[in-house]
């Protein structure tokens, strides 16, 4: 994953159809609009991208789809954070395998880990 990301980074929404299924044509349009408008990088399936409402398969599919659509023109940052260290590892590894340029993780919430617990969580994902 890349560490050379700077500039205007936009956390994009996840377009969905009325039935809750993913709207890939609308996502493609959104990605192309950001590229044409000069956005320097996008974050997909972060908290703005409705990550909490997606299945694990949908989450991983969105990252893979964005990487494929963007084709290296701008970096794709995958939201891979979770309270659950195993889930964060799963999402981060999937993002890496699918060609994401970076991962965005959140500090585990609700369970309020100790400083050592936070360190161990991020160490495991790194």
N, C-alpha and C positions, 0 to 999 in steps of 0.2 A: 504494500500500500504506500502511496505517495505522502511525502511530508511537505511538498511545495505547493501549498494551497493558500491563496490570498485574494483579496479584493472583495467584490460584492458576492456574498454567498446567500442563496435563497433556499429556505426550507419550503418545499412545494407541498401542496395538498395532494391527496390521492383522489382523483376523479372516480366517481362510482355511478352506476346506473340506479334507477329507482328501486330495483330489487336488491341492491347492496353488492352486486357483482362489480368487479373492477372494469373501468372504462378505459381500455388501452388506447383507442384512437384519441380520446380527449387528453390523455396523458402525453401521447406523442406530440400533439398540438402544443400543449403547455411547455414541454421540454424545448421544442423548436423555437417557440416564442422567446423563451429565456436565452437561448443561444444567440438568436438574431438580435436581441435587445442588449447584449453585452454582459449578461450575468456571467460571473467568473467561475461559479461552481454551484451545484444544487445538492441539497440534503433531501434524501428520499426516506420515507417511513420513519421520520422523527416524530415528535409529539404533534407537530402540525400535520403530518401525513397520516393521521388516523391509525397509528400503529397498534394502539390498544384494541381496536375493533377488528383486526385482521387475524386470520389463521396463520400458523407458522409457514405453511406452504405459500399463502398469498404474500406474506412479508418477503420471503426469499424470492418469489417470482417477480415482485415489483423491482427489487434491486437488480436482478438479472436483466429485466426488460429495460430499465433505465440505462444501464451500462451499454446494452446492445444498441439502443436508440441514439445515445449520445456519441458513440463511436470515437471516444477519446478527444472530442472537441473541447469539452470542459470536464473538470473532475466531478465525479459522483461520490458523495459522502453518504454512506449507509447508516441510518439509525439502527444500532444493534444493542442498545442498552436494555437492561432488565434488572429487577430485584433479584432474580434467580440467576446465579452465576453460570449454571449449566446452560440456561437459555441464552444468556449473553454470549457465551462461547459458541454456541450453535449458530446464532445469527452472524457473529463476527467471522467465523470460519466460512460460512456460506457466502457472505459478502466478498471475502478474499478470493474464494474459488470462482466467483462470478465476475471478478475484475473491478470491484469497487476501488476507488482511489484512497479512501479513508473510512474509518468507522467513527461514529459519534455515540458515546455512551453516557448514560445518566448515572448520577450517584444513586445507589439503591435507596429507595424511599419506603415508607411505611415501617419496615422492620428495623430501621435506625441502627445499622451496625456500628461497632466501635471503630476507632481509628485503625486498629490492626485489622479488623474485618474489612474495612474499605480498602486498605492496602492489599490484602489477600485477594479480594474480588478483582481489583484492577490488574494485579500481578498475574492472576490466572488467565485473564483475557489477553493481556499483552503477550 
